[in-house]
Amino acid sequence: MLACANVLSAGGDPAAGKRKTVTCNGCHGQAGMKSMPSLGGQNPTYFVAAMRAYQDGVRPHPTMRDVAKAFSDRDFKNFAAYYAEPREAAGDAAAETPAPDTASGCGACHGADGRETITPDTPRLAGQKAPYIDQTLREYRTGTRKHAVMQEQAATLTDEQIVELAAYYASLPGLFVR
């Protein structure tokens, strides 16, 4: 139900989004691309905001900036609607990793399970690739990636805690490679 509501709130056309994902699938559509985030199941509002941030240069990633500049706001909404569609295949076979103590702080925004975020502009973490979460937390910690709340949260994390959080969220059913 939530995924359907998010698709509708995104204001996009999933079929139109799917038709243009060739560019995205080169990196994000490959299960083996561990440093690339999984997009399937992501909050549509967050997805659109992230793409706008790449387009405007607020999120500094040269490849994503150039890719984002090639698309319109309508394209972003269509992509978001497509990626938010529920997964066709059911369930994940992997066992969940026990939640580390530090995960309780994450739940304030990302939801206790990493799936039901507090606001639609917050990314879902459950099911995200561990290397991507690890890399992102380290970038927040060093200030390479900017977000006032996340920089403050990541600043207190040790390398070991980052690895634990990444493994935990990656072990949960949720986001997927589409």
GILINQUI-V241253 format. One record per residue. N is the residue number from 1. PHI is phi in degrees with one decimal (NA if undefined). PSI is psi in degrees with one decimal (* if undefined). OMEGA is omega as a letter, one per 30 degrees, with the letter a starting at -180 (999 if undefined). Layout:
n=N phi=PHI psi=PSI omega=OMEGA
n=N phi=PHI psi=PSI omega=OMEGA
This chain:
n=1 phi=NA psi=-46.7 omega=a
n=2 phi=-61.0 psi=-43.6 omega=a
n=3 phi=-60.6 psi=-40.5 omega=l
n=4 phi=-65.1 psi=-41.9 omega=l
n=5 phi=-63.1 psi=-39.2 omega=l
n=6 phi=-66.9 psi=-37.6 omega=l
n=7 phi=-61.6 psi=-44.8 omega=a
n=8 phi=-66.2 psi=-39.5 omega=a
n=9 phi=-72.0 psi=-19.7 omega=l
n=10 phi=-70.1 psi=-23.4 omega=l
n=11 phi=70.7 psi=20.1 omega=a
n=12 phi=-112.1 psi=170.2 omega=l
n=13 phi=-108.1 psi=108.7 omega=a
n=14 phi=-59.0 psi=-37.1 omega=a
n=15 phi=-65.6 psi=-41.3 omega=l
n=16 phi=-66.5 psi=-38.2 omega=l
n=17 phi=-63.3 psi=-43.6 omega=a
n=18 phi=-61.3 psi=-38.3 omega=a
n=19 phi=-62.3 psi=-25.6 omega=a
n=20 phi=-104.9 psi=11.2 omega=a
n=21 phi=-82.0 psi=3.5 omega=l
n=22 phi=-55.4 psi=-44.9 omega=l
n=23 phi=-61.9 psi=-44.1 omega=a
n=24 phi=-67.6 psi=-41.4 omega=a
n=25 phi=-66.5 psi=-21.3 omega=l
n=26 phi=-56.8 psi=-32.5 omega=l
n=27 phi=-115.1 psi=-50.8 omega=a
n=28 phi=-79.5 psi=-17.2 omega=a
n=29 phi=-91.0 psi=5.9 omega=a
n=30 phi=-107.7 psi=119.4 omega=a
n=31 phi=-60.0 psi=-31.6 omega=a
n=32 phi=-78.6 psi=-9.5 omega=l
n=33 phi=-82.1 psi=82.2 omega=a
n=34 phi=-68.7 psi=-27.2 omega=a
n=35 phi=-88.5 psi=0.0 omega=l
n=36 phi=-99.3 psi=132.9 omega=a
n=37 phi=-68.1 psi=147.8 omega=l
n=38 phi=-75.7 psi=135.8 omega=a
n=39 phi=-104.5 psi=-24.8 omega=a
n=40 phi=-62.2 psi=125.6 omega=l
n=41 phi=90.5 psi=3.4 omega=a
n=42 phi=-76.2 psi=152.1 omega=l
n=43 phi=-58.3 psi=125.5 omega=a
n=44 phi=-60.5 psi=-41.0 omega=a
n=45 phi=-63.2 psi=-42.9 omega=l
n=46 phi=-62.8 psi=-44.5 omega=a
n=47 phi=-57.3 psi=-48.8 omega=a
n=48 phi=-63.3 psi=-43.6 omega=a
n=49 phi=-62.8 psi=-40.0 omega=l
n=50 phi=-64.6 psi=-42.8 omega=l
n=51 phi=-65.1 psi=-39.7 omega=l
n=52 phi=-63.5 psi=-39.2 omega=l
n=53 phi=-65.4 psi=-37.6 omega=l
n=54 phi=-66.0 psi=-45.6 omega=a
n=55 phi=-59.9 psi=-40.0 omega=a
n=56 phi=-84.7 psi=-5.3 omega=a
n=57 phi=82.8 psi=4.4 omega=l
n=58 phi=-66.9 psi=-37.8 omega=l
n=59 phi=-100.2 psi=110.5 omega=a
n=60 phi=-83.4 psi=99.0 omega=l
n=61 phi=-146.0 psi=105.1 omega=a
n=62 phi=-53.4 psi=-43.6 omega=a
n=63 phi=-66.1 psi=-47.8 omega=a
n=64 phi=-67.0 psi=-34.1 omega=l
n=65 phi=-60.4 psi=-47.3 omega=a
n=66 phi=-66.5 psi=-40.1 omega=l
n=67 phi=-63.7 psi=-47.8 omega=a
n=68 phi=-61.6 psi=-35.9 omega=l
n=69 phi=-65.9 psi=-19.4 omega=a
n=70 phi=-80.3 psi=-6.8 omega=a
n=71 phi=-122.3 psi=156.0 omega=l
n=72 phi=-91.6 psi=171.1 omega=l
n=73 phi=-62.2 psi=-37.0 omega=l
n=74 phi=-61.8 psi=-42.7 omega=l
n=75 phi=-59.2 psi=-44.4 omega=l
n=76 phi=-58.4 psi=-43.9 omega=a
n=77 phi=-66.1 psi=-38.0 omega=l
n=78 phi=-66.5 psi=-43.9 omega=l
n=79 phi=-58.8 psi=-46.9 omega=a
n=80 phi=-59.7 psi=-42.3 omega=l
n=81 phi=-64.9 psi=-40.7 omega=l
n=82 phi=-65.3 psi=-49.3 omega=a
n=83 phi=-67.1 psi=-26.5 omega=a
n=84 phi=-77.2 psi=-14.9 omega=a
n=85 phi=-58.1 psi=142.9 omega=l
n=86 phi=-59.9 psi=152.4 omega=l
n=87 phi=-66.6 psi=141.0 omega=l
n=88 phi=-73.3 psi=-42.6 omega=a
n=89 phi=-82.9 psi=146.5 omega=a
n=90 phi=-93.4 psi=140.4 omega=l
n=91 phi=61.6 psi=158.3 omega=l
n=92 phi=-111.1 psi=141.9 omega=a
n=93 phi=-84.7 psi=-18.9 omega=a
n=94 phi=-69.2 psi=144.5 omega=l
n=95 phi=-78.6 psi=143.8 omega=l
n=96 phi=-73.2 psi=140.9 omega=l
n=97 phi=-81.7 psi=140.6 omega=l
n=98 phi=-58.6 psi=144.2 omega=a
n=99 phi=-69.6 psi=126.5 omega=l
n=100 phi=-73.1 psi=160.5 omega=a
n=101 phi=-56.4 psi=-35.8 omega=a
n=102 phi=-67.7 psi=-17.0 omega=a
n=103 phi=-66.4 psi=-24.4 omega=a
n=104 phi=-61.6 psi=-36.1 omega=l
n=105 phi=-67.0 psi=-33.4 omega=l
n=106 phi=-67.6 psi=-34.8 omega=a
n=107 phi=-62.2 psi=-22.0 omega=a
n=108 phi=-59.2 psi=-31.0 omega=l
n=109 phi=-114.5 psi=-42.8 omega=a
n=110 phi=-86.7 psi=-2.8 omega=a
n=111 phi=88.2 psi=150.9 omega=a
n=112 phi=-58.1 psi=-31.5 omega=a
n=113 phi=-105.1 psi=2.6 omega=a
n=114 phi=75.1 psi=3.9 omega=a
n=115 phi=-111.8 psi=-40.0 omega=a
n=116 phi=-101.9 psi=87.0 omega=a
n=117 phi=-71.0 psi=157.7 omega=a
n=118 phi=-70.6 psi=-38.2 omega=l
n=119 phi=-128.7 psi=153.8 omega=a
n=120 phi=-69.8 psi=-12.1 omega=l
n=121 phi=-95.4 psi=12.6 omega=l
n=122 phi=-103.5 psi=134.2 omega=a
n=123 phi=-73.0 psi=146.5 omega=l
n=124 phi=-75.7 psi=143.1 omega=l
n=125 phi=-109.9 psi=-29.4 omega=a
n=126 phi=-58.4 psi=125.9 omega=l
n=127 phi=88.4 psi=-6.2 omega=l
n=128 phi=-68.1 psi=152.0 omega=a
n=129 phi=-66.1 psi=133.3 omega=a
n=130 phi=-56.8 psi=-45.5 omega=l
n=131 phi=-61.2 psi=-33.0 omega=l
n=132 phi=-69.6 psi=-45.3 omega=l
n=133 phi=-61.8 psi=-44.7 omega=l
n=134 phi=-57.1 psi=-52.0 omega=a
n=135 phi=-59.7 psi=-45.1 omega=a
n=136 phi=-64.8 psi=-43.6 omega=l
n=137 phi=-63.6 psi=-38.8 omega=l
n=138 phi=-66.5 psi=-37.6 omega=l
n=139 phi=-65.8 psi=-39.6 omega=l
n=140 phi=-64.5 psi=-42.4 omega=a
n=141 phi=-61.8 psi=-40.0 omega=a
n=142 phi=-85.3 psi=-10.6 omega=a
n=143 phi=86.3 psi=3.8 omega=l
n=144 phi=-63.4 psi=-37.6 omega=l
n=145 phi=-109.7 psi=132.9 omega=a
n=146 phi=-103.1 psi=129.7 omega=l
n=147 phi=-172.9 psi=115.0 omega=a
n=148 phi=-52.2 psi=-48.4 omega=a
n=149 phi=-68.0 psi=-46.8 omega=a
n=150 phi=-67.5 psi=-36.3 omega=l
n=151 phi=-63.1 psi=-41.4 omega=l
n=152 phi=-65.2 psi=-43.5 omega=a
n=153 phi=-65.8 psi=-46.7 omega=a
n=154 phi=-70.3 psi=-27.0 omega=a
n=155 phi=-59.6 psi=-26.2 omega=a
n=156 phi=-91.7 psi=-7.1 omega=a
n=157 phi=-85.0 psi=138.5 omega=l
n=158 phi=-84.7 psi=167.2 omega=l
n=159 phi=-57.1 psi=-42.7 omega=a
n=160 phi=-63.0 psi=-41.7 omega=l
n=161 phi=-65.6 psi=-37.5 omega=l
n=162 phi=-63.0 psi=-44.5 omega=l
n=163 phi=-61.5 psi=-43.1 omega=l
n=164 phi=-62.9 psi=-45.9 omega=l
n=165 phi=-62.1 psi=-44.2 omega=a
n=166 phi=-61.2 psi=-44.9 omega=l
n=167 phi=-64.5 psi=-40.7 omega=l
n=168 phi=-61.6 psi=-55.8 omega=a
n=169 phi=-65.3 psi=-35.1 omega=l
n=170 phi=-65.3 psi=-27.7 omega=a
n=171 phi=-79.7 psi=-13.7 omega=a
n=172 phi=-84.7 psi=143.7 omega=l
n=173 phi=-68.4 psi=139.9 omega=a
n=174 phi=171.2 psi=-110.6 omega=a
n=175 phi=-61.2 psi=156.5 omega=a
n=176 phi=-153.3 psi=160.5 omega=l
n=177 phi=-78.5 psi=125.6 omega=a
n=178 phi=-102.3 psi=* omega=999
